[in-house]
Amino acid sequence: MRGWALASVVVNAGITVTGAGVRVTASGLGCPTWPRCTPDSFIPVAHPEVSPLNMAVEFGNRLLTFLVLAVGIACWLAAVRTRPRRASLVRLAWLQPIGIIAQALWGGLVVNTMLNPFTVGMHYLISSGLIAACWMLYARAGEGDGPARLITHRDVRRLGHALLAAVFALLVIGVGVSGTGPHSGDEMASRFDLDIEAVARLHADIAYVVVGLTFALLFALHVTRAPGAARRAALALLGVELLQGAIGYTQWFLAVPAALVLLHVLGSTLVWIAALRVTTSLRSRDPEPSSVSPSPTEAAAVV
């Protein structure tokens, strides 16, 4: 169960990055229709107005959706087949195929709105939500169904939640930066009517808040002698944040080259996953046998 859940985290993060690759290669309308690639074909065919390379990039990203869906279905099957069956895991696993199908439908809206920056940004944020659901499935599969038990002071856990909220705000403002700057996915795509420098500065300011909260959390975990797993998770988050900041400033001073934009999207995805890991490391759950349905073998033994 945990293996499939971790695989789902990886493939959902991967398709988030490849989606950014579609944008920075100006392949957003490589397949100008949806669900067909061209008006008369589901697969790429020669089209006078579309580059074969752009079509291949966009169609390849669409094909990856089937891989992500297959892993999501495997997660659900693993949750259903787990004995004893745990309703909490089944509910979280259901979010995978449902969310992936919803994301695919939203992708059609992105194409039909000619890469409107709002729909493109929501496409990324929906992926972030799916990654969060995948991570929670992974975390819950490694613990019981009892009430959440704090492994550090409750105020430290609140600080962890504040940090996670700040990271999500950073992602949202990052979407605003992407929707205002270059690399729209196609020359026909619209842009947000915002001052790119102002939006980028706001994004940087929130990044400073995130790093500050991470330092504060690390200090609090050290002072309260929190378990090593929580401290390692917070330290890993800080390392990813610093690398991401270096990439962000470099791409700004180099006039936002496509390769660094792609690397920055990868970094933002890793920051999000690391922040989720920190949050789940601050509590644990013990088994709760009374809430778990016995397997057929156990039921027969009781009788």
C-alpha angles and dihedrals in degrees: 000000000000091000093056092043091053090047088054091053089052098048094045090050089046096053089048089059095043088051087058087049089058089054099047092048090053089241097127092114095032084119099038096193137047139252084005118059091222128012092265104029140052091208129053115282130169110287123182095220100043130070113238089227093053090047092051092049094050094043091048090054090050090052090054087065089071091055091050090048092049091053090047091053089047089054090052092048091049091051092048093047095046112114121243088031114233116208092203091060094045091053092049091045091053088062090066104065092031093050094045092052090048089049091051091051090049088052087060089054089052090056094043091052091052093246096307105193092234094055091042091051093048088051088061094044092050087054089052089053091050091050089052091051090049092050092049089052089051092048096044092048088063096053141044132264098250123116116295110271119204116230092190137025115308091237090057089054090049088053088053091053091049088052092052091050090050091051090052090050087051090055092049093051089044087059088054091052091049092048092051102042133060127293096066093164095250137022089243093058119108125232135216111267094236137122103262094206093052093048092047091050090051089050090052092048092054089047088057089052090051093050091046092052090048091053089048091050092049090051092047092049090050094048094047092046092236119187116284093246092063093047092048091050092052092046091051090051091052091051093051091047093053092049090048091051091052090051092047095052092043093053091048094053091044092054095257104293114203096241093056091046088057091048090048091054089051089050093050090052091051091048089053093049092046091051091051089050090053092051095050092045091064095069141031138199127220123215116274106200095181092062095050122088111234120242118250090257092052092047091052091050091053092051 
